[in-house]
Amino acid sequence: MLSYVPEPSKSKPNGKKCYYCDGRTCTNILNCEGNEDNCISATETQGAVSVTMKGCVSKQLCTTRDQSWARKLTYSCCKGNLCNGASSRSAGLVLLAAPLLSLLVTSY
């Protein structure tokens, strides 16, 4: 028996804008939605490979005392539009950043 799991509902854009990475660069602009009132920039380094992700998150995720979600990430949150920098990065594993960021955002 298959059960249907609906996709998470999309919220309306809230006017906040942050940079996000698309696998080649981190210069793309993302329109934040719902309670995503902070921008995030996070990096995970394993050996010689660094993975960078950027995007929108809620203040709750940035200020929670339970940092277990971050694991080996070095991250920073900021409040201004496009405050998470647009630095260009080499691709590597950055393609995994969007699904990971989506998981982090929807889990809080």
Secondary structure as GFF3:
##gff-version 3
##sequence-region A 1 108
A	DSSP	beta_strand	13	20	.	.	.	ID=ss1
A	DSSP	beta_strand	28	33	.	.	.	ID=ss2
A	DSSP	beta_strand	38	46	.	.	.	ID=ss3
A	DSSP	beta_strand	49	57	.	.	.	ID=ss4
A	DSSP	alpha_helix	59	63	.	.	.	ID=ss5
A	DSSP	three_ten_helix	68	70	.	.	.	ID=ss6
A	DSSP	beta_strand	74	78	.	.	.	ID=ss7
A	DSSP	three_ten_helix	94	96	.	.	.	ID=ss8
A	DSSP	alpha_helix	97	106	.	.	.	ID=ss9
###
